[in-house]
Amino acid sequence: MDVVPYEAAGLYDANDPRAGERRALLEWLVGRGITIEQMVRAQRETSLTGLAADLVLRPGRRFTAEEVAARAGVSVEQVLGLSLAAGLNVARDEAAYSEDDVPMFTGFAVGRTLFGETATRRFTHTVGSALGRVAEAAVTLYQVNVEGPIRASGGTELEFAQQNLRAIEALVVVERIIHVLFRSHVESAIRRLRKARPRKSADTALLAVGFVDMVGFTTLSHRISTQELGEVVERFEETAHEVVTARDGRLVKVIGDEVMFVVRDPAAACDIALTLVERFKGDPAVTPRGGVAVGELLVRSGDYYGPIVNLASRVAQLAVPNELLVTAEVAAAASAGRLRFEPAGKRMLKGLDEPVALLAVERA
């Protein structure tokens, strides 16, 4: 390979101690049909070692919002608005869209006719937010488990580039998994919400809602390393997901050091919270406590709102380490079985005019 053009473009320096490493990378990129202009742009704007992967991730010509709007039969404002709702910040004159994006905007037009523009935009926000988290998790998975060891071993630029490409090529497997899992989760959500929906309501569900958090998390975060803190959070979240799912519930979200879940059966809600407390008993890093309430919840964009949700959250904040507190309604609905409820007194809760009778839950 004649290195002169690459030297002139600022891509290669024969006097650099790692010149051989850079040359190997350049030869590999050239072998993949990548031009000097593309390399220069990548070195300036993104990453030279990630260039081959970037080109495979979203190949082909790029279009502006105006061009993709014309192809999809929608307005430019709708393209930019929908992109923003999906969590993508695209400038009006930026060539950021591919041919694969056109069906998405065409689908928005269909959804707008069926559900209305506001509801469709809100759904797009939910999907974009969820996929944004999945995407970041995928990138982090690579950075920690593949790129990290390469850096630690002093890997070459070519190694980084080749592993970047392999990771992107493996995304096709992730896409298939998401496709299958989405349909399975839709089936599960239909079953759960059909059974939980009051007869006269289209946007509420009769469910038990629980919160479990880690006591002393803020103090812990100052005592251990960032990596160790991440491992604690992941262990807590993974355990919560496993426990909730095994009892036919849904882990709605993780809020810092706290998880929120819903389930149809109040006894199952108590079992979920108690199991989390039991799983981490004796763990010096995690000391859970929880609160559960039951009633009619407002369902919006895959999340739950309303007075009952607020009540459960505040009840959890009153619990001491390794304690589960519930409302009288939960105790009445879950009294039969392997649970024992002991009066924990009446407590004043923020936003309520009257004290609320609470009970502590233990295994019978």
NORNORKA-V68148 format. One record per residue. N is the residue number from 1. RES is the residue in one small letter. SS is DSSP state (a for helix, b for strand, c for the rest). PSI is psi as a letter, one per 20 degrees, with the letter a starting at -180 (* if undefined). OMEGA is omega in degrees with one decimal (none if undefined). Layout:
N|RES|SS|PSI|OMEGA  N|RES|SS|PSI|OMEGA
This chain:
1|m|c|p|176.9  2|d|c|o|-173.8  3|v|c|i|-175.5  4|v|a|g|179.7  5|p|a|h|-178.5  6|y|a|h|173.9  7|e|a|g|-179.7  8|a|a|h|-178.8  9|a|c|i|179.7  10|g|c|j|-179.0  11|l|c|i|-173.8  12|y|c|p|177.3  13|d|c|o|-176.4  14|a|c|h|-178.3  15|n|c|i|179.5  16|d|c|p|-179.6  17|p|c|h|-179.1  18|r|c|k|-178.7  19|a|a|h|-179.9  20|g|a|h|178.4  21|e|a|g|179.3  22|r|a|h|-179.6  23|r|a|g|179.5  24|a|a|h|177.9  25|l|a|g|-178.6  26|l|a|g|179.6  27|e|a|h|179.1  28|w|a|g|179.2  29|l|a|g|178.0  30|v|a|g|179.1  31|g|a|h|177.9  32|r|c|j|176.6  33|g|c|j|-178.4  34|i|c|p|-174.8  35|t|c|r|176.5  36|i|a|g|-179.8  37|e|a|g|178.5  38|q|a|h|179.0  39|m|a|g|-179.1  40|v|a|g|-179.5  41|r|a|g|-179.6  42|a|a|g|179.6  43|q|a|h|-178.8  44|r|a|h|-169.1  45|e|a|h|-174.7  46|t|c|e|-176.9  47|s|c|p|179.1  48|l|c|h|179.9  49|t|c|i|177.9  50|g|c|j|-173.4  51|l|a|g|-177.9  52|a|a|g|179.0  53|a|a|g|-179.8  54|d|a|h|-178.8  55|l|a|h|178.0  56|v|a|h|-176.7  57|l|a|g|179.2  58|r|c|n|-174.7  59|p|c|r|173.6  60|g|c|a|-178.3  61|r|c|q|176.7  62|r|c|q|-176.6  63|f|b|q|173.4  64|t|c|r|177.9  65|a|a|h|-179.7  66|e|a|g|-178.3  67|e|a|g|-178.4  68|v|a|h|176.6  69|a|a|g|179.3  70|a|a|h|-179.7  71|r|a|h|-176.4  72|a|a|i|-179.9  73|g|c|k|176.6  74|v|c|r|-179.4  75|s|c|r|177.2  76|v|a|h|-179.9  77|e|a|h|178.6  78|q|a|h|177.8  79|v|a|g|-178.6  80|l|a|h|179.3  81|g|a|g|179.3  82|l|a|h|177.4  83|s|a|g|179.1  84|l|a|g|178.3  85|a|a|h|179.9  86|a|c|i|178.3  87|g|c|j|-179.1  88|l|c|o|-178.1  89|n|c|o|-175.8  90|v|c|p|177.4  91|a|c|q|-175.0  92|r|c|h|-176.5  93|d|c|j|-177.6  94|e|c|p|176.9  95|a|c|n|-172.5  96|a|c|i|-174.4  97|y|b|q|176.5  98|s|c|r|177.9  99|e|a|h|-179.2  100|d|a|i|-178.7  101|d|a|h|-174.8  102|v|a|g|-179.7  103|p|a|h|179.2  104|m|a|g|-179.3  105|f|a|h|173.9  106|t|a|g|178.0  107|g|a|h|177.3  108|f|a|g|179.1  109|a|a|h|177.9  110|v|a|g|179.3  111|g|a|h|178.9  112|r|a|h|178.3  113|t|a|h|-175.8  114|l|a|g|-172.1  115|f|a|i|-173.5  116|g|c|q|-174.3  117|e|a|g|-177.3  118|t|a|g|-179.0  119|a|a|h|180.0  120|t|a|g|178.5  121|r|a|h|178.6  122|r|a|g|177.9  123|f|a|h|177.5  124|t|a|h|177.3  125|h|a|g|179.9  126|t|a|g|179.6  127|v|a|g|179.8  128|g|a|g|179.5  129|s|a|g|-179.7  130|a|a|g|-179.2  131|l|a|h|175.0  132|g|a|g|178.2  133|r|a|g|178.5  134|v|a|g|-179.2  135|a|a|g|-179.5  136|e|a|h|177.2  137|a|a|h|179.1  138|a|a|g|179.6  139|v|a|g|179.2  140|t|a|h|177.8  141|l|a|g|178.5  142|y|a|g|-175.2  143|q|a|g|-176.2  144|v|a|g|-170.0  145|n|a|i|-180.0  146|v|a|g|-177.1  147|e|a|h|-179.7  148|g|a|g|178.3  149|p|a|h|178.3  150|i|a|g|178.0  151|r|a|g|-177.4  152|a|a|h|-178.1  153|s|c|j|179.4  154|g|c|k|-176.9  155|g|c|r|-177.6  156|t|c|r|176.7  157|e|a|h|179.6  158|l|a|h|177.3  159|e|a|g|177.8  160|f|a|g|-177.4  161|a|a|g|-178.1  162|q|a|h|179.1  163|q|a|h|174.1  164|n|a|g|-178.2  165|l|a|g|179.4  166|r|a|g|-179.5  167|a|a|g|179.4  168|i|a|g|178.4  169|e|a|h|179.2  170|a|c|i|-179.3  171|l|a|h|179.6  172|v|a|h|177.3  173|v|a|g|179.0  174|v|a|g|-180.0  175|e|a|h|177.9  176|r|a|g|179.4  177|i|a|g|180.0  178|i|a|g|-179.9  179|h|a|g|-178.2  180|v|a|g|-177.9  181|l|a|h|-179.9  182|f|a|g|179.8  183|r|a|h|178.5  184|s|a|g|179.5  185|h|a|h|175.0  186|v|a|g|178.3  187|e|a|g|179.7  188|s|a|g|-179.8  189|a|a|g|177.3  190|i|a|g|-179.1  191|r|a|g|-176.7  192|r|a|g|-174.5  193|l|a|h|174.8  194|r|a|g|-178.2  195|k|a|h|-175.2  196|a|a|i|-173.9  197|r|c|p|172.3  198|p|c|q|-173.8  199|r|c|h|-172.9  200|k|c|j|-176.7  201|s|c|q|177.7  202|a|c|i|-173.9  203|d|c|j|174.8  204|t|b|r|179.2  205|a|b|q|176.2  206|l|b|o|-174.1  207|l|b|q|167.8  208|a|b|p|-180.0  209|v|b|p|-177.7  210|g|b|q|174.2  211|f|b|p|174.1  212|v|b|p|179.3  213|d|b|r|-179.1  214|m|b|o|179.2  215|v|c|p|176.7  216|g|c|j|-176.8  217|f|a|g|-179.3  218|t|a|g|178.1  219|t|a|g|179.6  220|l|a|h|-176.6  221|s|a|h|178.7  222|h|a|i|-174.7  223|r|a|i|-176.5  224|i|c|r|-177.6  225|s|c|r|178.6  226|t|a|g|179.4  227|q|a|g|179.2  228|e|a|h|178.2  229|l|a|g|178.0  230|g|a|h|179.4  231|e|a|h|177.9  232|v|a|g|-179.1  233|v|a|g|-179.4  234|e|a|g|179.5  235|r|a|g|179.4  236|f|a|g|-178.7  237|e|a|g|-179.3  238|e|a|g|178.7  239|t|a|g|179.3  240|a|a|g|-179.8  241|h|a|g|-179.6  242|e|a|g|-176.5  243|v|a|g|-179.0  244|v|a|g|-177.3  245|t|a|h|-178.7  246|a|a|i|179.9  247|r|c|k|175.5  248|d|c|k|175.9  249|g|c|a|177.6  250|r|b|p|173.2  251|l|b|o|-172.9  252|v|b|g|-179.0  253|k|b|r|174.2  254|v|b|p|-177.8  255|i|b|n|-177.6  256|g|c|d|-178.5  257|d|c|j|-175.2  258|e|b|q|174.3  259|v|b|q|176.2  260|m|b|p|179.5  261|f|b|q|173.9  262|v|b|q|178.3  263|v|b|q|-176.6  264|r|c|h|-173.4  265|d|c|o|179.0  266|p|a|h|178.0  267|a|a|h|177.1  268|a|a|h|178.2  269|a|a|g|177.7  270|c|a|g|179.5  271|d|a|g|178.9  272|i|a|g|-177.0  273|a|a|g|179.5  274|l|a|h|179.4  275|t|a|h|177.7  276|l|a|g|177.3  277|v|a|g|-178.2  278|e|a|h|-178.5  279|r|a|h|-175.4  280|f|c|j|177.9  281|k|c|p|-177.9  282|g|c|i|176.5  283|d|c|o|-176.6  284|p|c|i|-176.0  285|a|c|h|-174.1  286|v|c|p|175.2  287|t|c|n|-175.2  288|p|b|r|168.4  289|r|b|q|-175.6  290|g|b|r|176.6  291|g|b|q|-179.5  292|v|b|p|173.5  293|a|b|r|-179.4  294|v|b|q|179.5  295|g|b|a|-176.8  296|e|b|p|-177.5  297|l|b|q|174.4  298|l|b|p|-178.1  299|v|b|p|179.7  300|r|b|p|172.0  301|s|c|l|177.7  302|g|c|j|179.1  303|d|b|r|-176.9  304|y|b|q|-175.4  305|y|b|r|173.5  306|g|c|r|-176.5  307|p|a|h|-178.2  308|i|a|h|177.4  309|v|a|g|178.7  310|n|a|h|179.6  311|l|a|g|-179.4  312|a|a|g|179.9  313|s|a|g|-178.4  314|r|a|h|175.8  315|v|a|g|179.0  316|a|a|h|-178.8  317|q|a|i|178.9  318|l|a|i|-177.2  319|a|c|q|174.6  320|v|c|r|179.4  321|p|c|p|179.5  322|n|c|k|179.8  323|e|c|q|173.0  324|l|b|p|176.3  325|l|b|q|179.3  326|v|b|r|177.1  327|t|b|r|179.3  328|a|a|h|179.6  329|e|a|h|177.2  330|v|a|g|-179.3  331|a|a|g|-179.7  332|a|a|h|-177.3  333|a|a|h|-174.8  334|a|c|j|-172.7  335|s|c|h|179.2  336|a|c|p|177.4  337|g|c|b|-172.3  338|r|c|k|-179.4  339|l|b|q|175.8  340|r|b|p|-178.4  341|f|b|p|178.8  342|e|b|p|179.9  343|p|b|p|179.2  344|a|b|j|176.6  345|g|b|r|175.9  346|k|b|p|-176.6  347|r|b|q|172.5  348|m|c|p|-179.6  349|l|c|q|-179.8  350|k|c|p|177.6  351|g|c|i|179.7  352|l|c|q|-177.7  353|d|c|h|-177.2  354|e|c|q|177.0  355|p|c|q|-178.2  356|v|b|p|177.5  357|a|b|p|-178.4  358|l|b|q|178.3  359|l|b|q|175.0  360|a|b|q|-174.7  361|v|b|p|173.9  362|e|b|r|172.2  363|r|b|p|179.0  364|a|c|*|none
